Amino acid sequence: MIWSYRAVNNRVARRKWLALSFCLIGIGLIYTIFRILYSGKVFSSLAVFTIFALMVFLYTVITLGKVRYYFIEDNEIVYKPFKTKIEDVERYEVDRDNMIIRLKLKNPKIFAVKTLYFDKEEEFQDVLRFLRRMLG
């Protein structure tokens, strides 16, 4: 079973990526202010911040528009490079309004799929039926 989503179409994923981008720009702004205060190089500091902000903006646009693929094979939920075995899933929480499924793992790992995002209602229902069948 394969499904895809774009972060721009899912409220939770979009909010996550925009928050990350604003945090990066905030860190860059704070660094620029300290650099101006301690070195006095206003023009070069503002030029570097402008280029940094442009790169973060472009990264955000690309990230929001990129199509991401999830698939289930051999009793594993895979989102490259992350994998979660179905046996490791203790339970799951369904958020129908935001079209996400949060997986609660028996042994949480850093590189595990913990949240499943969806664009389309039929893909959401298919994966939900699969999880109900496998986990009860």
Secondary structure, DSSP 8 states (H G I E B T S, - for coil): -EEEEEGGGSHHHHHHHHHHHHHHHHHHHHHHHHHHHHH--HHHHHHHHHHHHHHHHHHHHHHHH-EEEEEEETTEEEETTEEEEGGGEEEEEEETTTTEEEEEESS--TTS--EEE-S-HHHHHHHHHHHHHHH-
